[in-house]
């Protein structure tokens, strides 16, 4: 999935997804240091900046879900220091995709969005 996606094409909050690839590769490391993991998590915010969904959100969420399954399998079902924040990120993305959440973010004022 990582190599099969043209990361320069999908849009993020700040341009294209070209910057996502190095962040996602860092997450593949079986034992990243805390600073490495934090840097990678920070890069994921490109696809959900201020709780918004972008074109690159879906492929990144699919990658994160696959990565969680892989890390769990490698550890006999046990979570590690990377799994918990990734699962939290995935839950946040799911919440951001919720219609109620989206509607609350589109409150109108005199016919204009706030």
Protein Blocks (a to p, Z undefined) as FASTA:
>chain_A
ZZmpcfklpccfklcfklmmmmmmmmmpmbbcfklmmmmmmmmmmmmgghiacfklmmmm
mmmmmmmmmmmmmnnopacfklmmmmmmmmmmmmmmpmklmmmmmcceehiaZZ
